[in-house]
Amino acid sequence: MRFMVAAIFAASIALGSLSAAEAKGCIKGAVVGGVAGHMAGHGKLGAAAGCAIGHHQAHKKASHNKKSEQK
């Protein structure tokens, strides 16, 4: 349990140094992916995949909102 808390803390510090535009959706996805990966025994891999998926979903949502505002 301590390892998971330390890993989340270290990841939040590392991701906090990124600009807000790059990390949009990543932190939320990393936390969810890390927890899911921890349950499956692959916490770091789950956090990395969660970050990538969260960033992709945030980008997709932002582009969709931008298109709907232009109409």
PDB file of N, CA, C and O in Angstrom, chain B, residues numbered from 101:
ATOM      1  N   MET B 101       0.822  -1.185   0.000  1.00  0.00           N
ATOM      2  CA  MET B 101       0.000   0.000   0.000  1.00  0.00           C
ATOM      3  C   MET B 101       0.869   1.252   0.000  1.00  0.00           C
ATOM      4  O   MET B 101       0.569   2.220  -0.699  1.00  0.00           O
ATOM      5  N   ARG B 102       1.950   1.233   0.787  1.00  0.00           N
ATOM      6  CA  ARG B 102       2.842   2.388   0.822  1.00  0.00           C
ATOM      7  C   ARG B 102       3.494   2.617  -0.528  1.00  0.00           C
ATOM      8  O   ARG B 102       3.697   3.758  -0.944  1.00  0.00           O
ATOM      9  N   PHE B 103       3.822   1.520  -1.214  1.00  0.00           N
ATOM     10  CA  PHE B 103       4.447   1.637  -2.534  1.00  0.00           C
ATOM     11  C   PHE B 103       3.499   2.309  -3.519  1.00  0.00           C
ATOM     12  O   PHE B 103       3.923   3.150  -4.312  1.00  0.00           O
ATOM     13  N   MET B 104       2.227   1.947  -3.474  1.00  0.00           N
ATOM     14  CA  MET B 104       1.253   2.537  -4.387  1.00  0.00           C
ATOM     15  C   MET B 104       1.082   4.033  -4.107  1.00  0.00           C
ATOM     16  O   MET B 104       1.007   4.830  -5.042  1.00  0.00           O
ATOM     17  N   VAL B 105       1.021   4.414  -2.850  1.00  0.00           N
ATOM     18  CA  VAL B 105       0.893   5.827  -2.503  1.00  0.00           C
ATOM     19  C   VAL B 105       2.139   6.589  -2.945  1.00  0.00           C
ATOM     20  O   VAL B 105       2.036   7.700  -3.466  1.00  0.00           O
ATOM     21  N   ALA B 106       3.306   6.001  -2.739  1.00  0.00           N
ATOM     22  CA  ALA B 106       4.551   6.646  -3.160  1.00  0.00           C
ATOM     23  C   ALA B 106       4.621   6.767  -4.674  1.00  0.00           C
ATOM     24  O   ALA B 106       5.094   7.778  -5.193  1.00  0.00           O
ATOM     25  N   ALA B 107       4.158   5.754  -5.384  1.00  0.00           N
ATOM     26  CA  ALA B 107       4.174   5.792  -6.850  1.00  0.00           C
ATOM     27  C   ALA B 107       3.222   6.868  -7.370  1.00  0.00           C
ATOM     28  O   ALA B 107       3.567   7.599  -8.299  1.00  0.00           O
ATOM     29  N   ILE B 108       2.043   6.970  -6.789  1.00  0.00           N
ATOM     30  CA  ILE B 108       1.088   8.006  -7.206  1.00  0.00           C
ATOM     31  C   ILE B 108       1.650   9.388  -6.888  1.00  0.00           C
ATOM     32  O   ILE B 108       1.504  10.313  -7.687  1.00  0.00           O
ATOM     33  N   PHE B 109       2.278   9.533  -5.749  1.00  0.00           N
ATOM     34  CA  PHE B 109       2.881  10.818  -5.378  1.00  0.00           C
ATOM     35  C   PHE B 109       3.998  11.190  -6.343  1.00  0.00           C
ATOM     36  O   PHE B 109       4.077  12.336  -6.786  1.00  0.00           O
ATOM     37  N   ALA B 110       4.862  10.236  -6.672  1.00  0.00           N
ATOM     38  CA  ALA B 110       5.957  10.503  -7.604  1.00  0.00           C
ATOM     39  C   ALA B 110       5.429  10.821  -8.999  1.00  0.00           C
ATOM     40  O   ALA B 110       5.956  11.701  -9.680  1.00  0.00           O
ATOM     41  N   ALA B 111       4.399  10.112  -9.420  1.00  0.00           N
ATOM     42  CA  ALA B 111       3.816  10.376 -10.731  1.00  0.00           C
ATOM     43  C   ALA B 111       3.171  11.749 -10.773  1.00  0.00           C
ATOM     44  O   ALA B 111       3.270  12.446 -11.782  1.00  0.00           O
ATOM     45  N   SER B 112       2.515  12.147  -9.698  1.00  0.00           N
ATOM     46  CA  SER B 112       1.872  13.469  -9.688  1.00  0.00           C
ATOM     47  C   SER B 112       2.909  14.585  -9.714  1.00  0.00           C
ATOM     48  O   SER B 112       2.678  15.627 -10.328  1.00  0.00           O
ATOM     49  N   ILE B 113       4.039  14.383  -9.061  1.00  0.00           N
ATOM     50  CA  ILE B 113       5.107  15.387  -9.115  1.00  0.00           C
ATOM     51  C   ILE B 113       5.700  15.453 -10.513  1.00  0.00           C
ATOM     52  O   ILE B 113       5.940  16.539 -11.041  1.00  0.00           O
ATOM     53  N   ALA B 114       5.936  14.292 -11.113  1.00  0.00           N
ATOM     54  CA  ALA B 114       6.504  14.265 -12.463  1.00  0.00           C
ATOM     55  C   ALA B 114       5.545  14.880 -13.472  1.00  0.00           C
ATOM     56  O   ALA B 114       5.965  15.635 -14.350  1.00  0.00           O
ATOM     57  N   LEU B 115       4.275  14.567 -13.354  1.00  0.00           N
ATOM     58  CA  LEU B 115       3.296  15.108 -14.287  1.00  0.00           C
ATOM     59  C   LEU B 115       2.991  16.567 -13.989  1.00  0.00           C
ATOM     60  O   LEU B 115       2.560  17.302 -14.878  1.00  0.00           O
ATOM     61  N   GLY B 116       3.203  16.989 -12.773  1.00  0.00           N
ATOM     62  CA  GLY B 116       2.982  18.382 -12.421  1.00  0.00           C
ATOM     63  C   GLY B 116       3.979  19.312 -13.075  1.00  0.00           C
ATOM     64  O   GLY B 116       3.711  20.502 -13.240  1.00  0.00           O
ATOM     65  N   SER B 117       5.135  18.773 -13.449  1.00  0.00           N
ATOM     66  CA  SER B 117       6.136  19.603 -14.097  1.00  0.00           C
ATOM     67  C   SER B 117       5.826  19.825 -15.578  1.00  0.00           C
ATOM     68  O   SER B 117       6.417  20.706 -16.203  1.00  0.00           O
ATOM     69  N   LEU B 118       4.910  19.041 -16.147  1.00  0.00           N
ATOM     70  CA  LEU B 118       4.505  19.238 -17.529  1.00  0.00           C
ATOM     71  C   LEU B 118       3.579  20.434 -17.633  1.00  0.00           C
ATOM     72  O   LEU B 118       2.969  20.842 -16.644  1.00  0.00           O
ATOM     73  N   SER B 119       3.472  20.992 -18.816  1.00  0.00           N
ATOM     74  CA  SER B 119       2.533  22.102 -18.986  1.00  0.00           C
ATOM     75  C   SER B 119       1.107  21.556 -18.938  1.00  0.00           C
ATOM     76  O   SER B 119       0.884  20.364 -19.151  1.00  0.00           O
ATOM     77  N   ALA B 120       0.162  22.418 -18.663  1.00  0.00           N
ATOM     78  CA  ALA B 120      -1.228  21.996 -18.519  1.00  0.00           C
ATOM     79  C   ALA B 120      -1.790  21.447 -19.816  1.00  0.00           C
ATOM     80  O   ALA B 120      -2.625  20.543 -19.789  1.00  0.00           O
ATOM     81  N   ALA B 121      -1.354  21.971 -20.946  1.00  0.00           N
ATOM     82  CA  ALA B 121      -1.882  21.518 -22.230  1.00  0.00           C
ATOM     83  C   ALA B 121      -1.450  20.083 -22.531  1.00  0.00           C
ATOM     84  O   ALA B 121      -2.212  19.316 -23.119  1.00  0.00           O
ATOM     85  N   GLU B 122      -0.239  19.723 -22.133  1.00  0.00           N
ATOM     86  CA  GLU B 122       0.259  18.384 -22.404  1.00  0.00           C
ATOM     87  C   GLU B 122      -0.329  17.344 -21.459  1.00  0.00           C
ATOM     88  O   GLU B 122      -0.505  16.187 -21.841  1.00  0.00           O
ATOM     89  N   ALA B 123      -0.629  17.744 -20.241  1.00  0.00           N
ATOM     90  CA  ALA B 123      -1.065  16.789 -19.236  1.00  0.00           C
ATOM     91  C   ALA B 123      -2.582  16.690 -19.129  1.00  0.00           C
ATOM     92  O   ALA B 123      -3.093  16.001 -18.246  1.00  0.00           O
ATOM     93  N   LYS B 124      -3.300  17.360 -20.004  1.00  0.00           N
ATOM     94  CA  LYS B 124      -4.756  17.366 -19.900  1.00  0.00           C
ATOM     95  C   LYS B 124      -5.295  15.946 -20.055  1.00  0.00           C
ATOM     96  O   LYS B 124      -5.089  15.321 -21.095  1.00  0.00           O
ATOM     97  N   GLY B 125      -5.970  15.438 -19.054  1.00  0.00           N
ATOM     98  CA  GLY B 125      -6.537  14.103 -19.082  1.00  0.00           C
ATOM     99  C   GLY B 125      -5.568  13.024 -18.626  1.00  0.00           C
ATOM    100  O   GLY B 125      -5.984  11.912 -18.302  1.00  0.00           O
ATOM    101  N   CYS B 126      -4.292  13.340 -18.600  1.00  0.00           N
ATOM    102  CA  CYS B 126      -3.282  12.334 -18.279  1.00  0.00           C
ATOM    103  C   CYS B 126      -3.313  11.937 -16.805  1.00  0.00           C
ATOM    104  O   CYS B 126      -3.245  10.752 -16.479  1.00  0.00           O
ATOM    105  N   ILE B 127      -3.414  12.899 -15.940  1.00  0.00           N
ATOM    106  CA  ILE B 127      -3.340  12.604 -14.510  1.00  0.00           C
ATOM    107  C   ILE B 127      -4.531  11.754 -14.070  1.00  0.00           C
ATOM    108  O   ILE B 127      -4.369  10.763 -13.357  1.00  0.00           O
ATOM    109  N   LYS B 128      -5.714  12.148 -14.498  1.00  0.00           N
ATOM    110  CA  LYS B 128      -6.912  11.378 -14.148  1.00  0.00           C
ATOM    111  C   LYS B 128      -6.815   9.961 -14.714  1.00  0.00           C
ATOM    112  O   LYS B 128      -7.122   8.991 -14.021  1.00  0.00           O
ATOM    113  N   GLY B 129      -6.391   9.842 -15.967  1.00  0.00           N
ATOM    114  CA  GLY B 129      -6.239   8.525 -16.593  1.00  0.00           C
ATOM    115  C   GLY B 129      -5.168   7.688 -15.927  1.00  0.00           C
ATOM    116  O   GLY B 129      -5.319   6.474 -15.789  1.00  0.00           O
ATOM    117  N   ALA B 130      -4.071   8.337 -15.508  1.00  0.00           N
ATOM    118  CA  ALA B 130      -2.985   7.604 -14.857  1.00  0.00           C
ATOM    119  C   ALA B 130      -3.423   7.046 -13.507  1.00  0.00           C
ATOM    120  O   ALA B 130      -3.062   5.926 -13.146  1.00  0.00           O
ATOM    121  N   VAL B 131      -4.197   7.825 -12.769  1.00  0.00           N
ATOM    122  CA  VAL B 131      -4.673   7.351 -11.465  1.00  0.00           C
ATOM    123  C   VAL B 131      -5.611   6.159 -11.651  1.00  0.00           C
ATOM    124  O   VAL B 131      -5.468   5.135 -10.982  1.00  0.00           O
ATOM    125  N   VAL B 132      -6.572   6.302 -12.566  1.00  0.00           N
ATOM    126  CA  VAL B 132      -7.525   5.207 -12.801  1.00  0.00           C
ATOM    127  C   VAL B 132      -6.800   3.981 -13.356  1.00  0.00           C
ATOM    128  O   VAL B 132      -7.043   2.859 -12.914  1.00  0.00           O
ATOM    129  N   GLY B 133      -5.911   4.200 -14.326  1.00  0.00           N
ATOM    130  CA  GLY B 133      -5.153   3.088 -14.905  1.00  0.00           C
ATOM    131  C   GLY B 133      -4.211   2.443 -13.906  1.00  0.00           C
ATOM    132  O   GLY B 133      -4.023   1.226 -13.916  1.00  0.00           O
ATOM    133  N   GLY B 134      -3.621   3.256 -13.044  1.00  0.00           N
ATOM    134  CA  GLY B 134      -2.724   2.714 -12.021  1.00  0.00           C
ATOM    135  C   GLY B 134      -3.447   1.832 -11.021  1.00  0.00           C
ATOM    136  O   GLY B 134      -2.934   0.790 -10.614  1.00  0.00           O
ATOM    137  N   VAL B 135      -4.635   2.250 -10.627  1.00  0.00           N
ATOM    138  CA  VAL B 135      -5.428   1.443  -9.683  1.00  0.00           C
ATOM    139  C   VAL B 135      -5.867   0.145 -10.359  1.00  0.00           C
ATOM    140  O   VAL B 135      -5.759  -0.935  -9.778  1.00  0.00           O
ATOM    141  N   ALA B 136      -6.360   0.261 -11.587  1.00  0.00           N
ATOM    142  CA  ALA B 136      -6.784  -0.945 -12.305  1.00  0.00           C
ATOM    143  C   ALA B 136      -5.593  -1.871 -12.564  1.00  0.00           C
ATOM    144  O   ALA B 136      -5.701  -3.089 -12.422  1.00  0.00           O
ATOM    145  N   GLY B 137      -4.464  -1.281 -12.944  1.00  0.00           N
ATOM    146  CA  GLY B 137      -3.264  -2.088 -13.168  1.00  0.00           C
ATOM    147  C   GLY B 137      -2.747  -2.712 -11.888  1.00  0.00           C
ATOM    148  O   GLY B 137      -2.233  -3.830 -11.911  1.00  0.00           O
ATOM    149  N   HIS B 138      -2.874  -2.017 -10.780  1.00  0.00           N
ATOM    150  CA  HIS B 138      -2.445  -2.565  -9.487  1.00  0.00           C
ATOM    151  C   HIS B 138      -3.257  -3.806  -9.132  1.00  0.00           C
ATOM    152  O   HIS B 138      -2.726  -4.790  -8.617  1.00  0.00           O
ATOM    153  N   MET B 139      -4.545  -3.738  -9.417  1.00  0.00           N
ATOM    154  CA  MET B 139      -5.401  -4.894  -9.133  1.00  0.00           C
ATOM    155  C   MET B 139      -5.019  -6.088 -10.008  1.00  0.00           C
ATOM    156  O   MET B 139      -5.171  -7.238  -9.596  1.00  0.00           O
ATOM    157  N   ALA B 140      -4.523  -5.811 -11.216  1.00  0.00           N
ATOM    158  CA  ALA B 140      -4.108  -6.885 -12.126  1.00  0.00           C
ATOM    159  C   ALA B 140      -2.637  -7.254 -11.942  1.00  0.00           C
ATOM    160  O   ALA B 140      -2.157  -8.208 -12.555  1.00  0.00           O
ATOM    161  N   GLY B 141      -1.919  -6.504 -11.102  1.00  0.00           N
ATOM    162  CA  GLY B 141      -0.518  -6.811 -10.850  1.00  0.00           C
ATOM    163  C   GLY B 141       0.445  -6.045 -11.743  1.00  0.00           C
ATOM    164  O   GLY B 141       1.635  -6.357 -11.768  1.00  0.00           O
ATOM    165  N   HIS B 142      -0.041  -5.047 -12.480  1.00  0.00           N
ATOM    166  CA  HIS B 142       0.806  -4.272 -13.384  1.00  0.00           C
ATOM    167  C   HIS B 142       0.498  -2.788 -13.219  1.00  0.00           C
ATOM    168  O   HIS B 142       0.008  -2.152 -14.152  1.00  0.00           O
ATOM    169  N   GLY B 143       0.779  -2.234 -12.048  1.00  0.00           N
ATOM    170  CA  GLY B 143       0.414  -0.859 -11.732  1.00  0.00           C
ATOM    171  C   GLY B 143       1.068   0.179 -12.620  1.00  0.00           C
ATOM    172  O   GLY B 143       0.400   1.102 -13.085  1.00  0.00           O
ATOM    173  N   LYS B 144       2.374   0.043 -12.865  1.00  0.00           N
ATOM    174  CA  LYS B 144       3.081   1.035 -13.681  1.00  0.00           C
ATOM    175  C   LYS B 144       2.601   0.996 -15.121  1.00  0.00           C
ATOM    176  O   LYS B 144       2.419   2.040 -15.747  1.00  0.00           O
ATOM    177  N   LEU B 145       2.399  -0.181 -15.637  1.00  0.00           N
ATOM    178  CA  LEU B 145       1.914  -0.314 -17.014  1.00  0.00           C
ATOM    179  C   LEU B 145       0.495   0.250 -17.125  1.00  0.00           C
ATOM    180  O   LEU B 145       0.170   0.909 -18.112  1.00  0.00           O
ATOM    181  N   GLY B 146      -0.334   0.001 -16.140  1.00  0.00           N
ATOM    182  CA  GLY B 146      -1.691   0.541 -16.137  1.00  0.00           C
ATOM    183  C   GLY B 146      -1.705   2.051 -16.054  1.00  0.00           C
ATOM    184  O   GLY B 146      -2.531   2.700 -16.695  1.00  0.00           O
ATOM    185  N   ALA B 147      -0.799   2.622 -15.269  1.00  0.00           N
ATOM    186  CA  ALA B 147      -0.727   4.081 -15.150  1.00  0.00           C
ATOM    187  C   ALA B 147      -0.282   4.709 -16.463  1.00  0.00           C
ATOM    188  O   ALA B 147      -0.822   5.734 -16.878  1.00  0.00           O
ATOM    189  N   ALA B 148       0.691   4.103 -17.112  1.00  0.00           N
ATOM    190  CA  ALA B 148       1.167   4.630 -18.396  1.00  0.00           C
ATOM    191  C   ALA B 148       0.075   4.544 -19.458  1.00  0.00           C
ATOM    192  O   ALA B 148      -0.136   5.496 -20.211  1.00  0.00           O
ATOM    193  N   ALA B 149      -0.610   3.423 -19.521  1.00  0.00           N
ATOM    194  CA  ALA B 149      -1.690   3.261 -20.499  1.00  0.00           C
ATOM    195  C   ALA B 149      -2.845   4.192 -20.166  1.00  0.00           C
ATOM    196  O   ALA B 149      -3.445   4.772 -21.070  1.00  0.00           O
ATOM    197  N   GLY B 150      -3.167   4.345 -18.894  1.00  0.00           N
ATOM    198  CA  GLY B 150      -4.231   5.245 -18.486  1.00  0.00           C
ATOM    199  C   GLY B 150      -3.932   6.689 -18.839  1.00  0.00           C
ATOM    200  O   GLY B 150      -4.827   7.437 -19.232  1.00  0.00           O
ATOM    201  N   CYS B 151      -2.677   7.079 -18.700  1.00  0.00           N
ATOM    202  CA  CYS B 151      -2.267   8.437 -19.070  1.00  0.00           C
ATOM    203  C   CYS B 151      -2.466   8.654 -20.564  1.00  0.00           C
ATOM    204  O   CYS B 151      -3.012   9.676 -20.978  1.00  0.00           O
ATOM    205  N   ALA B 152      -2.027   7.701 -21.370  1.00  0.00           N
ATOM    206  CA  ALA B 152      -2.157   7.828 -22.824  1.00  0.00           C
ATOM    207  C   ALA B 152      -3.622   7.876 -23.245  1.00  0.00           C
ATOM    208  O   ALA B 152      -4.002   8.692 -24.084  1.00  0.00           O
ATOM    209  N   ILE B 153      -4.431   7.018 -22.676  1.00  0.00           N
ATOM    210  CA  ILE B 153      -5.857   6.981 -23.037  1.00  0.00           C
ATOM    211  C   ILE B 153      -6.567   8.243 -22.548  1.00  0.00           C
ATOM    212  O   ILE B 153      -7.388   8.814 -23.266  1.00  0.00           O
ATOM    213  N   GLY B 154      -6.254   8.673 -21.337  1.00  0.00           N
ATOM    214  CA  GLY B 154      -6.876   9.887 -20.807  1.00  0.00           C
ATOM    215  C   GLY B 154      -6.522  11.113 -21.629  1.00  0.00           C
ATOM    216  O   GLY B 154      -7.375  11.967 -21.869  1.00  0.00           O
ATOM    217  N   HIS B 155      -5.268  11.206 -22.063  1.00  0.00           N
ATOM    218  CA  HIS B 155      -4.843  12.325 -22.899  1.00  0.00           C
ATOM    219  C   HIS B 155      -5.554  12.285 -24.247  1.00  0.00           C
ATOM    220  O   HIS B 155      -5.987  13.320 -24.753  1.00  0.00           O
ATOM    221  N   HIS B 156      -5.673  11.108 -24.820  1.00  0.00           N
ATOM    222  CA  HIS B 156      -6.361  10.948 -26.106  1.00  0.00           C
ATOM    223  C   HIS B 156      -7.833  11.344 -25.996  1.00  0.00           C
ATOM    224  O   HIS B 156      -8.350  12.053 -26.859  1.00  0.00           O
ATOM    225  N   GLN B 157      -8.499  10.893 -24.951  1.00  0.00           N
ATOM    226  CA  GLN B 157      -9.913  11.207 -24.766  1.00  0.00           C
ATOM    227  C   GLN B 157     -10.119  12.714 -24.546  1.00  0.00           C
ATOM    228  O   GLN B 157     -11.078  13.286 -25.063  1.00  0.00           O
ATOM    229  N   ALA B 158      -9.230  13.355 -23.787  1.00  0.00           N
ATOM    230  CA  ALA B 158      -9.343  14.792 -23.548  1.00  0.00           C
ATOM    231  C   ALA B 158      -9.141  15.568 -24.846  1.00  0.00           C
ATOM    232  O   ALA B 158      -9.836  16.552 -25.100  1.00  0.00           O
ATOM    233  N   HIS B 159      -8.193  15.126 -25.664  1.00  0.00           N
ATOM    234  CA  HIS B 159      -7.951  15.786 -26.957  1.00  0.00           C
ATOM    235  C   HIS B 159      -9.149  15.622 -27.880  1.00  0.00           C
ATOM    236  O   HIS B 159      -9.553  16.562 -28.566  1.00  0.00           O
ATOM    237  N   LYS B 160      -9.711  14.423 -27.889  1.00  0.00           N
ATOM    238  CA  LYS B 160     -10.882  14.159 -28.731  1.00  0.00           C
ATOM    239  C   LYS B 160     -12.070  15.012 -28.290  1.00  0.00           C
ATOM    240  O   LYS B 160     -12.787  15.559 -29.128  1.00  0.00           O
ATOM    241  N   LYS B 161     -12.278  15.125 -26.991  1.00  0.00           N
ATOM    242  CA  LYS B 161     -13.384  15.930 -26.468  1.00  0.00           C
ATOM    243  C   LYS B 161     -13.174  17.411 -26.786  1.00  0.00           C
ATOM    244  O   LYS B 161     -14.123  18.108 -27.147  1.00  0.00           O
ATOM    245  N   ALA B 162     -11.943  17.891 -26.655  1.00  0.00           N
ATOM    246  CA  ALA B 162     -11.656  19.293 -26.933  1.00  0.00           C
ATOM    247  C   ALA B 162     -11.875  19.617 -28.409  1.00  0.00           C
ATOM    248  O   ALA B 162     -12.416  20.674 -28.735  1.00  0.00           O
ATOM    249  N   SER B 163     -11.465  18.727 -29.296  1.00  0.00           N
ATOM    250  CA  SER B 163     -11.662  18.989 -30.724  1.00  0.00           C
ATOM    251  C   SER B 163     -13.147  18.918 -31.084  1.00  0.00           C
ATOM    252  O   SER B 163     -13.608  19.658 -31.952  1.00  0.00           O
ATOM    253  N   HIS B 164     -13.892  18.039 -30.427  1.00  0.00           N
ATOM    254  CA  HIS B 164     -15.326  17.945 -30.679  1.00  0.00           C
ATOM    255  C   HIS B 164     -16.020  19.236 -30.225  1.00  0.00           C
ATOM    256  O   HIS B 164     -16.883  19.766 -30.925  1.00  0.00           O
ATOM    257  N   ASN B 165     -15.632  19.732 -29.046  1.00  0.00           N
ATOM    258  CA  ASN B 165     -16.221  20.979 -28.536  1.00  0.00           C
ATOM    259  C   ASN B 165     -15.863  22.170 -29.429  1.00  0.00           C
ATOM    260  O   ASN B 165     -16.680  23.066 -29.640  1.00  0.00           O
ATOM    261  N   LYS B 166     -14.644  22.168 -29.945  1.00  0.00           N
ATOM    262  CA  LYS B 166     -14.217  23.249 -30.813  1.00  0.00           C
ATOM    263  C   LYS B 166     -15.027  23.254 -32.107  1.00  0.00           C
ATOM    264  O   LYS B 166     -15.402  24.318 -32.601  1.00  0.00           O
ATOM    265  N   LYS B 167     -15.299  22.061 -32.660  1.00  0.00           N
ATOM    266  CA  LYS B 167     -16.085  21.957 -33.887  1.00  0.00           C
ATOM    267  C   LYS B 167     -17.526  22.403 -33.657  1.00  0.00           C
ATOM    268  O   LYS B 167     -18.118  23.060 -34.513  1.00  0.00           O
ATOM    269  N   SER B 168     -18.091  22.047 -32.507  1.00  0.00           N
ATOM    270  CA  SER B 168     -19.489  22.416 -32.236  1.00  0.00           C
ATOM    271  C   SER B 168     -19.624  23.917 -31.979  1.00  0.00           C
ATOM    272  O   SER B 168     -20.686  24.485 -32.232  1.00  0.00           O
ATOM    273  N   GLU B 169     -18.562  24.574 -31.477  1.00  0.00           N
ATOM    274  CA  GLU B 169     -18.613  26.018 -31.257  1.00  0.00           C
ATOM    275  C   GLU B 169     -18.552  26.779 -32.575  1.00  0.00           C
ATOM    276  O   GLU B 169     -19.085  27.884 -32.673  1.00  0.00           O
ATOM    277  N   GLN B 170     -17.912  26.206 -33.586  1.00  0.00           N
ATOM    278  CA  GLN B 170     -17.756  26.878 -34.869  1.00  0.00           C
ATOM    279  C   GLN B 170     -19.047  26.902 -35.661  1.00  0.00           C
ATOM    280  O   GLN B 170     -19.207  27.736 -36.552  1.00  0.00           O
ATOM    281  N   LYS B 171     -19.963  26.013 -35.357  1.00  0.00           N
ATOM    282  CA  LYS B 171     -21.223  25.928 -36.124  1.00  0.00           C
ATOM    283  C   LYS B 171     -22.170  27.034 -35.779  1.00  0.00           C
ATOM    284  O   LYS B 171     -23.266  27.103 -36.334  1.00  0.00           O
TER     285      LYS B 171
END
